[in-house]
Amino acid sequence: MTTGFAAVLVFLALIVPDQIFRLPPGNSVVTALLRIPVEALVAGALLLLLPRRGRFGRARRPIALGLGVLLGLLTVIKMIDIGFFAVLARRFDPVLDWILVDDAFNFMADSIGKAATIGVAAAVVLGAIGLVVLMTWAVQRLSGIMLEHRAGSWRGLGAVAAAWIALTAMSFQLIGGIPVASHTAADLAAHTALALPNDLADRKRFAAEVRVDAYRDRPADQMLTALRNSDVIVSFIESYGRDAIEDPALNGPVLSSIAANQEKLAAKGYSARSGWLTSSTAGGGSWLAHSTLLSGLWIDNEQRYRSVVSSDRLTLTRAFKNSGHRTVGVEPGITFAWPEGEFYGYDHIYDSHTLGYNGPRFSWSPMPDQYVMSAFQKLEYGVADRGRLLAEITLTSSHTPWAPVPSMVDWNTIGDGSLYGPMVAGAEAPTTVWKDEKRMRTEYARSVAYSMDSLLGHMAEYGRDDLVMVFLGDHQPASAVVGHDATRDVPITIVAKDPKVLDRIAGWGWTDGLKPDPAAPVWRMDSFRDRFLAAYGPEGDPH
């Protein structure tokens, strides 16, 4: 019994993939048991080749111990990978991603409370240590059994090795494209071992990319000349991805919001054009997408982010500042010191502490988006006798866990946000919503619709004739909502009353209206800065 448990434990650790969703539904265990791990063959042969006695014989125990610890650590990393694929649609980077631990802790604390989060964190740490200890014991146990039955072990390894070679040669796969001849653990070990050299190489490549900038030395009077007399809002809607528009399982609230807001804006004389951008991140990591769009560089990891915010790269925000606009950042999700704001070139930053909110949190989101737009109206946009304004506004009500979702209220009743108290008091907890997959998707879509209603409702209510708005999603939501085969595409829209503003992007092939056509162009997000600067600079002038 004990030996069987050790064998199953090691076997599963070797063959279960880090992308667990690749296993066919309903057949996960059966599929896993049909695989042959090459790592077991190599490790078994290594241990059997060691003699019983002598100097090399004495090395068997420490080698088996080392193999057990290694397998235990790889299994812990694999479990982290499973979580990363489920949320961020990528593997965990053991060099760069430790900074996300703090974000994950804060998110959990907002969702289930700080005490419960500390308990979960302690359980995770103890579980990881226990797993390494248990895996080390299992490998030691199997090593001893193999030594006692050396001849039989050799015959078994030979037969299984022959099967592995044959299956590899035939590229034999199970349903779902999973190869029977497995090398999952070896791949994971290679990825982990190469993380540091790969990250160092990427740092060198990125340093060269930062230096290439067609607009670095462009004179200020030659930047954004077509928007010199316009107010501009650039707004990111959290988790507003392509599936929010195109997935029939969840897009109802979003399409209704688009239709209603398009009608309101048209009545005010506004028109729009929309397309698609491919985000540098998925499921989370909004700051990577924000820096990608504003810097014109592909920022898909923490190393690149830290490098770019420490550079003098010209951001879209700073380009507006150089052209004479007052630049403000409206960042309700910022709850701590944010030195990166200096890199972007803001004249002033409004964070969660300076927007004057006196209402309850809505789970992760410190305040509702409609309140944010109302505060922006009072603090900046509605100020009399001001100069031209560029505002970068990040809306957070559609941030996971999408519960509770605020409701739109009369703009004149918002005040300091105290009226939102009853909305939170009577709302379901995020944990309740997340137990029901269908409900979770519905609430996600409702939250995106709310963010859109807040942003475009403000434009319809208060927008002036010279206002130009660019709004987009930062990334797709977690795979729990959109599945694991979703693209990284997000919608982007430019809204303006002056037809000359949209005429300048007529050659982009974007769709008229707030909803991009499925066949509209898809560009990488880092290409937008240069396209925008070109369209609204002298090179975009009519000929």
C-alpha positions in Angstrom: 0.0 0.0 0.0 2.7 2.5 1.0 4.8 1.7 -2.1 1.8 2.0 -4.3 1.0 5.4 -2.9 4.5 6.6 -3.4 4.5 5.3 -7.1 1.1 7.1 -7.8 2.3 10.3 -6.2 5.5 10.4 -8.3 3.7 9.3 -11.4 1.1 12.0 -11.2 3.7 14.7 -10.4 5.5 13.7 -13.6 2.7 13.5 -16.1 0.0 16.0 -15.1 0.4 19.0 -17.4 0.7 22.6 -16.1 -2.1 23.5 -18.5 -4.6 21.2 -16.7 -7.4 22.4 -18.9 -5.8 20.5 -21.8 -7.1 17.3 -20.3 -10.3 16.1 -21.9 -13.4 16.9 -19.7 -14.6 14.0 -17.7 -11.5 11.9 -18.5 -8.8 13.8 -16.7 -7.6 10.9 -14.4 -7.9 8.2 -17.1 -5.9 10.4 -19.5 -3.2 11.1 -17.0 -2.8 7.4 -16.2 -2.3 6.6 -19.9 0.9 8.6 -20.2 4.5 7.4 -20.0 6.9 9.9 -18.3 10.5 9.8 -19.8 11.8 11.4 -16.6 10.9 8.2 -14.6 12.8 6.1 -17.1 15.9 8.2 -16.9 15.9 8.6 -13.1 15.2 4.9 -12.7 18.1 3.9 -14.9 20.4 6.3 -13.1 19.6 4.8 -9.7 19.9 1.2 -11.0 23.3 1.9 -12.6 24.8 2.8 -9.3 26.5 -0.2 -7.6 25.3 -1.5 -4.2 28.6 -0.7 -2.5 31.6 1.5 -2.8 32.0 5.2 -3.3 29.3 5.4 -6.0 27.0 3.1 -4.1 27.1 5.6 -1.2 26.0 8.3 -3.6 22.6 6.6 -4.2 20.9 8.0 -1.2 21.9 11.6 -1.6 21.1 11.3 -5.4 17.6 9.9 -4.6 17.2 12.7 -2.0 18.1 15.3 -4.5 15.8 13.9 -7.2 12.9 13.9 -4.7 13.5 17.5 -3.6 13.8 18.5 -7.3 10.6 16.8 -8.2 8.8 18.3 -5.2 9.9 21.8 -6.1 9.0 21.3 -9.8 5.5 20.1 -8.6 5.1 23.2 -6.6 6.0 25.3 -9.6 3.7 23.3 -11.7 0.8 24.1 -9.4 1.7 27.8 -9.5 1.8 27.5 -13.3 -1.7 25.9 -13.3 -2.9 29.0 -11.4 -1.1 31.4 -13.8 -2.5 29.7 -16.9 -6.0 29.9 -15.3 -5.8 33.6 -14.5 -3.0 35.2 -16.7 -2.9 32.7 -19.6 0.8 32.2 -19.2 3.5 30.4 -17.2 4.9 31.7 -13.9 8.3 33.3 -14.4 10.4 32.3 -11.3 12.6 35.3 -11.7 10.2 38.2 -12.4 6.8 37.2 -11.0 7.4 37.3 -7.3 6.2 40.9 -7.2 2.7 39.6 -8.1 2.5 37.8 -4.7 1.7 41.1 -3.0 -1.0 41.9 -5.6 -2.5 38.5 -5.2 -2.6 38.9 -1.4 -4.3 42.3 -1.7 -6.9 40.9 -4.2 -7.7 38.0 -1.9 -7.9 40.3 1.1 -10.4 42.5 -0.7 -12.4 39.4 -1.7 -12.5 37.2 1.4 -11.0 39.4 4.1 -7.5 39.9 5.5 -7.7 37.2 8.2 -9.0 34.6 5.8 -6.3 35.5 3.3 -3.6 35.1 5.9 -5.0 31.7 6.7 -5.0 30.7 3.0 -1.4 32.0 2.6 -0.2 30.1 5.6 -1.9 26.9 4.3 -0.4 27.4 0.8 3.1 27.8 2.3 2.8 24.8 4.6 1.2 22.7 1.8 4.2 23.5 -0.5 6.7 22.5 2.1 4.7 19.3 2.9 4.6 18.5 -0.8 8.3 18.7 -1.2 8.8 16.5 1.9 6.3 14.0 0.7 7.8 13.8 -2.8 11.2 13.3 -1.4 10.0 10.4 0.8 8.2 8.9 -2.2 11.3 8.9 -4.4 13.5 7.5 -1.6 10.9 4.7 -1.1 10.8 3.8 -4.8 14.6 3.9 -5.0 14.9 1.3 -2.2 12.3 -1.0 -3.8 14.1 -0.9 -7.2 17.4 -1.8 -5.5 15.7 -4.8 -3.9 14.3 -6.0 -7.2 17.1 -4.9 -9.6 16.6 -7.5 -12.3 12.8 -7.0 -12.5 13.2 -3.3 -12.4 15.6 -3.4 -15.4 13.2 -5.5 -17.4 10.3 -3.2 -16.6 12.2 -0.1 -17.5 13.4 -1.7 -20.8 9.8 -2.6 -21.8 8.4 0.8 -20.9 11.4 2.6 -22.6 10.7 0.7 -25.8 7.0 1.7 -25.7 8.0 5.4 -25.1 10.3 5.4 -28.1 7.7 3.8 -30.3 5.0 6.2 -29.2 7.3 9.2 -29.7 8.2 8.0 -33.2 4.5 7.7 -34.1 3.6 11.0 -32.4 0.8 9.2 -30.8 -1.6 11.5 -28.9 -4.7 11.2 -26.7 -7.9 13.1 -27.3 -7.1 16.8 -26.8 -3.6 16.6 -28.4 -1.8 15.3 -25.3 1.1 13.0 -26.2 1.3 9.6 -24.5 5.1 9.8 -24.5 5.4 12.5 -21.8 8.3 14.8 -21.0 6.3 17.4 -19.0 8.6 17.5 -16.0 11.7 17.9 -18.2 10.1 20.7 -20.1 9.2 22.5 -16.8 12.7 22.0 -15.5 14.2 23.4 -18.6 11.8 26.4 -18.6 12.7 27.1 -14.9 16.4 26.7 -15.4 16.4 28.9 -18.5 14.3 31.7 -16.9 17.3 33.7 -15.7 19.4 33.6 -18.9 16.3 34.2 -21.0 15.3 37.2 -18.8 18.8 38.6 -19.1 18.8 38.3 -22.8 15.4 40.0 -23.0 16.7 42.8 -20.9 19.4 43.4 -23.4 17.0 43.3 -26.3 14.6 45.7 -24.6 17.3 48.2 -23.8 18.0 48.4 -27.6 14.3 48.7 -28.3 13.9 51.7 -25.9 16.6 53.6 -27.8 14.7 53.4 -31.1 12.1 56.2 -31.1 11.1 58.1 -34.2 9.4 60.8 -32.0 12.1 61.3 -29.3 13.5 64.4 -30.9 10.4 65.7 -32.6 10.0 69.4 -31.8 7.0 70.1 -29.5 5.3 72.4 -32.1 5.3 69.4 -34.5 3.5 67.1 -32.1 -0.3 66.5 -32.1 -1.0 69.6 -34.0 -4.5 68.5 -35.0 -5.5 68.2 -31.4 -3.9 71.4 -30.1 -7.3 72.9 -29.5 -9.1 69.8 -28.2 -9.6 68.3 -24.8 -8.7 64.6 -24.9 -9.6 61.7 -22.6 -7.7 58.4 -22.9 -9.6 55.8 -20.8 -8.8 52.2 -20.0 -11.8 50.0 -19.1 -10.6 47.2 -16.9 -11.0 43.7 -18.5 -12.9 45.0 -21.5 -11.9 42.3 -23.9 -13.0 41.1 -27.3 -15.2 38.4 -25.8 -17.3 41.0 -24.0 -18.5 42.0 -27.5 -18.4 38.7 -29.4 -19.1 35.9 -27.0 -22.9 35.2 -27.2 -22.7 33.5 -23.8 -22.0 36.8 -22.1 -22.2 39.8 -24.4 -25.8 40.8 -23.9 -25.3 43.5 -21.4 -22.3 45.0 -23.2 -24.1 45.1 -26.6 -27.1 46.7 -25.0 -24.8 49.3 -23.4 -23.1 50.0 -26.7 -26.4 50.5 -28.6 -27.8 52.8 -25.9 -24.7 54.9 -25.6 -24.3 55.1 -29.3 -27.8 56.5 -29.6 -27.2 59.1 -26.8 -23.9 60.2 -28.3 -25.3 60.5 -31.8 -28.1 62.7 -30.4 -25.3 65.0 -29.1 -23.6 65.1 -32.4 -20.7 62.6 -31.7 -19.4 59.9 -34.0 -17.0 57.1 -33.4 -14.7 54.6 -35.1 -13.6 51.3 -33.5 -10.9 48.6 -34.1 -8.9 46.0 -32.2 -5.6 45.9 -30.4 -3.8 42.9 -29.2 -2.9 43.4 -25.5 0.5 42.5 -24.0 -1.2 40.7 -21.1 -4.4 38.7 -20.3 -6.4 38.2 -17.2 -4.5 40.8 -15.2 -1.4 42.9 -15.2 -3.2 46.1 -16.3 -0.1 48.2 -15.8 1.7 46.2 -18.5 -1.0 47.1 -21.0 -1.2 50.8 -20.0 2.6 51.2 -20.4 2.5 49.3 -23.7 -0.1 51.7 -25.2 1.4 54.9 -23.8 5.1 54.1 -24.5 4.8 52.4 -27.9 6.8 49.5 -26.5 5.8 45.9 -25.9 5.7 45.5 -22.1 4.8 42.0 -21.2 6.7 41.4 -18.0 7.8 43.1 -14.9 11.4 43.5 -16.0 10.3 45.4 -19.1 7.9 47.5 -17.1 10.6 48.5 -14.5 13.0 49.3 -17.3 10.7 51.5 -19.3 9.4 53.5 -16.3 13.0 54.2 -15.4 13.8 55.5 -18.9 13.1 58.8 -20.7 10.8 57.2 -23.3 8.3 59.6 -24.8 4.9 58.6 -23.6 1.6 59.6 -25.3 0.8 61.5 -22.1 4.1 63.4 -22.2 3.6 64.2 -25.9 0.3 66.0 -25.0 2.1 67.8 -22.2 4.7 69.0 -24.7 2.0 70.2 -27.0 0.6 72.5 -24.3 -2.1 70.3 -22.6 -2.5 70.0 -18.9 -2.0 66.3 -18.2 -3.8 64.6 -15.4 -4.0 60.9 -14.4 -7.2 59.7 -12.7 -6.2 56.5 -11.1 -8.7 55.3 -8.5 -7.0 51.9 -8.3 -3.8 53.5 -6.9 -3.8 53.1 -3.2 -0.1 53.6 -2.5 2.8 55.7 -3.6 3.2 55.6 -7.4 6.5 57.0 -8.6 5.8 55.7 -12.1 3.5 58.7 -12.6 6.5 60.9 -13.2 7.5 58.7 -16.1 4.2 59.2 -17.8 4.4 62.9 -17.6 1.3 63.9 -15.5 1.0 67.4 -14.2 -1.3 66.0 -11.5 -2.5 62.5 -10.3 -5.8 61.8 -8.6 -5.6 58.5 -6.8 -8.0 56.7 -4.4 -7.1 59.1 -1.6 -7.5 62.4 -3.5 -10.8 61.9 -5.4 -12.9 62.8 -2.4 -14.8 59.6 -2.1 -16.7 58.9 1.1 -18.5 55.7 0.2 -17.8 51.9 0.5 -15.4 49.8 -1.5 -16.9 47.6 -4.2 -14.7 44.6 -3.6 -11.4 45.3 -5.3 -12.5 48.6 -6.8 -12.1 51.4 -4.3 -15.0 53.4 -5.8 -17.6 53.1 -8.6 -16.7 54.4 -12.0 -19.6 56.8 -12.2 -18.3 58.5 -9.1 -14.8 58.7 -10.7 -16.2 60.5 -13.7 -18.3 62.7 -11.5 -15.2 63.7 -9.5 -13.2 64.3 -12.7 -16.0 66.6 -13.8 -15.8 68.6 -10.6 -12.0 68.6 -10.2 -10.9 69.1 -13.8 -13.2 68.9 -16.8 -15.9 71.3 -15.5 -13.5 73.9 -14.2 -14.1 77.3 -15.8 -11.5 79.2 -17.8 -9.0 76.3 -17.8 -6.6 75.4 -20.6 -6.6 72.4 -22.8 -6.7 69.1 -21.0 -5.4 65.5 -21.5 -6.8 63.1 -19.0 -5.8 59.5 -18.7 -8.6 57.8 -16.7 -8.5 54.2 -15.5 -11.9 52.7 -14.7 -11.9 49.8 -12.2 -15.5 48.7 -11.6 -15.0 45.9 -14.1 -12.0 44.5 -12.2 -12.3 40.9 -11.0 -14.2 39.6 -8.9 -17.1 41.5 -10.6 -19.2 41.7 -7.4 -20.9 43.7 -6.3 -21.6 45.7 -9.5 -22.7 49.3 -8.9 -25.9 50.7 -10.5 -26.0 54.0 -12.5 -27.6 56.9 -10.5 -28.6 60.4 -11.4 -25.4 62.5 -11.9 -26.7 65.2 -9.7 -27.1 62.9 -6.7 -23.6 61.4 -6.5 -22.2 63.9 -4.1 -19.3 62.4 -2.0 -20.3 58.8 -2.7 -22.2 58.2 0.5 -25.3 57.1 -1.4 -23.5 53.9 -2.5 -23.7 52.4 1.0 -26.9 50.5 0.5 -25.7 49.0 -2.8 -22.9 47.2 -1.0 -24.8 46.4 2.1 -27.4 44.4 0.2 -25.1 42.8 -2.3 -23.9 39.2 -2.6 -20.3 38.4 -1.7 -17.8 37.7 -4.5 -17.4 34.1 -3.2 -21.1 33.5 -3.8 -21.0 34.8 -7.4 -17.8 32.8 -8.2 -19.4 29.5 -7.2 -21.6 29.7 -10.3 -19.7 29.9 -13.6 -22.7 31.3 -15.5 -23.4 33.9 -12.9 -19.7 34.9 -12.8 -19.8 35.6 -16.6 -23.0 37.5 -16.3 -21.6 39.8 -13.6 -18.4 40.3 -15.6 -20.5 41.5 -18.5 -22.7 43.7 -16.3 -19.6 45.3 -14.8 -18.1 46.1 -18.3 -21.5 47.6 -19.3 -21.5 49.7 -16.1 -18.0 51.0 -16.8 -19.0 51.9 -20.4 -22.2 53.6 -19.2 -20.2 55.6 -16.7 -17.6 56.8 -19.2 -19.9 57.4 -22.2 -22.7 58.7 -20.0 -20.3 61.4 -18.8 -19.5 62.3 -22.3 -23.2 62.5 -23.3 -24.0 64.5 -20.2 -21.1 66.9 -20.0 -19.0 66.6 -23.2 -18.1 69.8 -25.1 -17.8 70.2 -28.8 -14.0 69.9 -28.8 -13.8 66.7 -26.7 -12.0 63.7 -28.2 -12.1 60.4 -26.4 -10.0 57.3 -26.9 -11.2 54.4 -24.8 -10.2 50.7 -24.8 -9.9 47.6 -22.8 -6.6 46.8 -21.1 -6.9 43.0 -21.5 -9.2 40.1 -21.7 -10.7 38.8 -18.3 -9.5 35.6 -16.7 -9.8 32.3 -18.6 -12.5 31.3 -16.1 -14.7 33.7 -18.0 -13.5 33.5 -21.6 -11.9 30.1 -21.8 -8.4 29.1 -22.5 -8.4 29.6 -26.3 -9.4 33.3 -26.2 -7.4 35.9 -28.1 -5.7 38.7 -26.4 -7.6 41.3 -28.4 -9.4 44.3 -26.9 -11.7 46.8 -28.5 -10.5 50.4 -29.0 -12.7 53.4 -30.0 -12.2 57.0 -30.8 -15.1 59.4 -30.3 -15.3 63.0 -31.5 -17.9 65.6 -32.6 -15.6 67.3 -35.1 -15.6 65.1 -38.3 -12.1 66.2 -39.2 -10.8 64.2 -36.1 -12.2 61.0 -37.4 -11.3 61.8 -41.0 -7.6 61.6 -40.0 -8.0 57.9 -39.2 -10.1 57.1 -42.3 -7.2 55.0 -43.7 -7.1 52.8 -40.6 -10.0 50.6 -41.8 -11.8 50.9 -38.4 -15.6 50.4 -38.1 -18.0 53.3 -37.8 -19.6 53.3 -34.3 -18.7 52.0 -30.8 -18.6 48.3 -31.8 -15.7 47.1 -34.0 -16.6 44.7 -36.8 -15.1 41.2 -36.4 -13.1 41.8 -39.6 -11.7 45.2 -38.4 -7.9 45.4 -38.4 -6.1 43.9 -35.4 -2.8 45.7 -34.4 -0.4 45.1 -31.6 -1.1 47.5 -28.7 2.5 48.9 -28.9 1.9 50.2 -32.4 -0.9 52.6 -31.4 1.3 55.4 -30.0 3.1 56.0 -33.3 0.0 55.6 -35.4 -1.8 58.1 -33.3 1.0 60.6 -33.2 1.3 60.3 -37.0 -2.4 60.7 -37.6 -2.7 63.8 -35.5 0.6 65.4 -36.4 1.7 67.3 -39.5 2.1 64.0 -41.5 -1.6 63.4 -41.0 -2.6 66.7 -42.6 -4.9 66.5 -45.6 -3.0 66.7 -48.9 
